[in-house]
Amino acid sequence: MLNNLDKQPFWGDKRYHSLDFNLKSSFGKKLYKLSLNGGMTCPNRDGTLDYRGCIFCSQGGSGDFTSPQQLSITKQIEEAKKLVINKLPSNQPIQYIAYFQAYTNTHAPVSYLESIFQEAIKHPDIAILSIATRPDCLDDDILSLLDKLNKKKPVWIELGLQTIHDDTAKWIRRGYDLSIFHKAVERLHLISVKVIVHTILGLPRETKNDMLKTMEYIGHLSNQGLVHGIKLQLLHILKGTDLATIYLEDNSLHTLSMDEYIDLVISCLERLPKDLVIHRLTGDGPKKILLAPLWSSNKRLVLNSLHKKMKEIDTWQGKYYDKELL
């Protein structure tokens, strides 16, 4: 049976289990994420699988907001901290999440990975190490390293699933089967490393039903204790990507309106377990390369509109429970 959010507990000031609420419950305060660049590439770009990258991926490899890779990890941390500290009251003790974001952050020799990850977790202000990667880049040696690191400070692995549907996965050039993702999640669970799943909403050729089936699959993994969190990401069409070329040439390629996206997110939340941590509900692509949808550049407006819509709903199940999609 799917969740009826109207009967769920409020997680702080929200109607879902937000990352902010989860961290404050675990650490007693808010943690801030620092985007770091380990200087890696991706098997979809270096010829291991392909040279073109995923169809939606920019030249920054999802790390458009990270620090320059020429800097040491310690220097990147210190530079990124300045961006946060300047927005907060002085003398307030702050801890951070070291987030290796750009490209595939386990696609390198283990000796190199150990050096940069150890440098990050040894920093006294870092509370959590979060690593974005692919499920096909987690061999035995890397899992052994993650196990060792996780005994020092919590390690999160953020896996780019995007969709469970094979036809879509092939079209976006993801480069691995769903079975590989599933096996990676199980192996990470065995070493007690928390998994956060990345999904994309609004992929061309997918119906609402397709997207909700992806949510139900992730919900099933969460109920088994295999997945700790999820990121819901709106599809961005970014300049310089193959998707942008298709978008400019094909007038029929539909991008979601803000109202469509908000309704879709609410339907997704209804299908996810109430204790699954929601790490992201949207995303803000770099404005200088964002082609569509342009409304997504105002992340605050999107989130405020979403939260407002949630509060306005009296009976979630009656209004958003899409029985015809089951």
N, C-alpha and C positions, 0 to 999 in steps of 0.2 A: 504494500500500500504506500502511495506517495505521501510526502509530508504535507500537512496542512499547517502553513506557517502561522495562521491566526492563533493556533493553540500552542505554539512553541514559546519558550521563555525568551524574553528580550535579552540580547547580548549587549549590555551597556545601553547605549542610546540607539542601537540598530536592531533590525529584525533578522539578523543572521550572525553567525559566529565570525566576526571580523578578525583579521590578523592583529589589529591594534588591541582589541579586547583580549585576545589569546596571550599576547606578549605581556600586557599589564598584569594578567592573572598569574603568569609564570614567573615574571621577573620583578613584579611590583612597580613597574614604570614602563614608559614608552621606550622602545628601541628605534634607532634610525638606521636606514639601510644606506650603505656606501657602495656605489657601483665601481667595480675594479676591472682592470683589463689585464689578463694574463698573457696577452700576446699570442694567442692561439688562433687557429683557423678552424675549418670544418671539413669532414670527409666529403661533404657535398660541394666543396670548393677547391680542394687541393688535388682532386683527381682520384682519390680513394674510391669514391662512388660516382662523382660527377664533378664538373667544373663550374656549373651554372648556379649552384646554390638552390635553396627552395624558391619557389616561384614568387613568393611575397617578401623575401628577405632582402633588406637593403645592404649596401656595401659595408655598413657598420656592424652587420651581423647581430642585430638586436641590441647592440651595445653603443648606440648613438649618444648616450648620455654618460658614458664611462670616462675615466681619466685617461690621459695619454699613456700608451703602453711603454713608452721610453722610460717612464719613471719607475723606480723600484716600488714594490708593493707597500712598503712602509711609507714612502713618500706619497703614493697615491692615497693612502688612508688619511694622511695628515692634510693633504690638499682637499680631499672630499669632506673632511670634518669641518673645515672652515666654512663651507657652504651651509652646513647645518647650524654650527655654533653661532653664526651671525644672526640667526633668526630666533635665538633662545635667550632667556635671562642669563646674565653672567653668573659664574660660580655654581652652575647647576651640574651635578654629576651626570654624565651621559654615557650610555653604552651603545654599541653599534652592531649591525650585521654586516660582515664582509661578504659582498655579493659579487662573485665572478660571473659576469653577465654576457660579455661579448663572445659570439661564436660558440664553439663546443669546448667546454673547459675541462674535459678529461681526454682530449685528443692531443696527447703529447707523451713523451717518455715519463715513466713513473718518477724517475729521479728529479726531473724538472718540476713535476706536479708537487712532489713532496716539498721541494724547496720553497715554492711560492705559497702553498697552503700553510706550511709550518710558520712561515714569516707572518702570515695574516693572523693565525690564531695565537701566536706568541705576543701580539700587541695587547697591552693591558686593557684597552678600551673595547676590544672586540669580544662579544659574547657568543656569537653564532657565526659559523662558516656556511654560506649558502653557495652552491655550485650549480650553474645551469649547464646542462649537457644533453647528450642523446643516449637512449638506452642501448644502442649498439656500440657504445664507446665505454663500456664498463666491464673490462676483462678481470680475471682473477687477481692480478697484481694490483689493479686500481681499487678493487673492492677491499683488498687487504689493507691498502693505504687508508681508505676511508674509514675502515674499522678502527685503525689505530688513532686516526685524528678524532673520531667520534668519542673516544675514551678520554680525550683531553677537554674538548669543548663540543657542544652540539653541532652536528653536521646535517645540513639539509641538501638534498639533491632535487633540483628542479628539472623535470623531464618534459621535453616538448612532444606531446602526443598530437595535439591539434584536433584530431578526429579519429574515430574508430573505423571509419568506412574506407575499405581498400581502394575503391575507385577514386575517391577524393585524394587519398594519400598518394596514389600514383600521379595524379594530375598536378599536385603541388610539389612533386618530387621529394617527398619526405625521405624515401630511401630505405625503409625497413618495414617489416610486417608487424601486425599487432601482437603476434605471439612473442616477438623479441621484446617489445615493451612490457608485456605481462611477466615474462621471465625475469627481466631486470628489476621490476617492482618486488617480486618475490625474493630475489637475492638480496636486495637492499633491506628488506624487512628482516631477514635472518641476521643481519649485523646491526639492527636497531637504528638504521639511518632513516630519518623521516623523508618522505617523498611528497613533493608538490608537483601537481600535473598542470601543464600549460595546455589550454584549449583555445581555439579560434572560433568565434561565432560570426556567421555571415560568409563562410567560404562559398564561392560559386559552385553551383550544381547541387548544393545541399538544401533540403527542405527543413522546415522547423522540426519536423519529426526526426529527421536525421540527426540534427543537433541535440535534441532531447535524448535520443538513444545513446549518444556519447555521454551525456550527463548520467544516465542510468547505469552505464557500465562503470563509470568512475565511482558512483554511489555504491555499487556492489563491492568494489575494491575497498572503499572506505569502511563499509560494514564488516569486512574481513580483517580490518586493522592494517591493511597494506598501504593505504594512502592517507596522508595527514592533512593535505591542503590542496587547493585548486586555484588557478588563475583563469578568469574568464576574460578573454581578450577580443575586442572588436577587430575585425579585419580592416587593416589600413592598406590603402593603395599608395605606395611610395614611389617617387620618381626614381628612375634608374633600374627598376625591377622588371622582370618579365611580365608580372601581373599588370604593371602600369602600361606596358605596351599593348596587352590584350584589352585593357580598360579603354584606352584611347582609340582603339580600332573597332571595338565592339560596343555599340550603343545599347545592346541588350543586357550587358553585364550590370546586374543590380547591386547597389550597396544599400545597406540598411539606413533608414531614417532614425532619428533619435527616439521617436516614439516606438518604432518597431523594435529597436534595440532594448529599450527599457522593458517592454512587455516580454521580450524573449528572455532577458536576464531573470525576471521574476518567475517565469515558467521553469527556468533552469534551477533556481533556488528551491522551488517546490519539489524537485526530484532529487535533491542532494540531502544526505543525512544532516540532521541539525547540528551535529558536533563536528562536521567537516569544516576546517578553517578556510575562510574565503580570503585569499591573499590579494585578489584584484577583481574588480567588477567591470573595468573598462581599461583603456590605455590612451596615452596621448603621444602619438607619433611626432617626430621632429617637424615643426611647422614649416621649415624651409624646404622639406622634400615631400610633404603630405599633399597628395592629389585629391583623395576622397576617403571617407566622408569628412568634409571640412568642419562640420559641427563638433566632431570628436576632439578638436584642438582645445576646446573649452572644457577641460576635465571637471572642473568644479561645478559648472552648470549641469553636466551630465549626472554627476553623483547627487547633487542637490535635487535634481528632478526625479531621479530614481528613488531616493529616500522619501521624497514628498509623495510619490505615487504609492509607495508601500504603506505609508501612514493613512492614505485615503481609502485603502481597500478594507471593507468591513468583513467580507467573507472571501478569503483567498480561494478556497476550493470552488466556490460557486462561480467565480469570475475568471479564474485563470487555469483551472484544472481541465486540460484539454483531453477529455475522455475519448474523443474521436481519433486521437493520435496514438492511442495505446494498442 
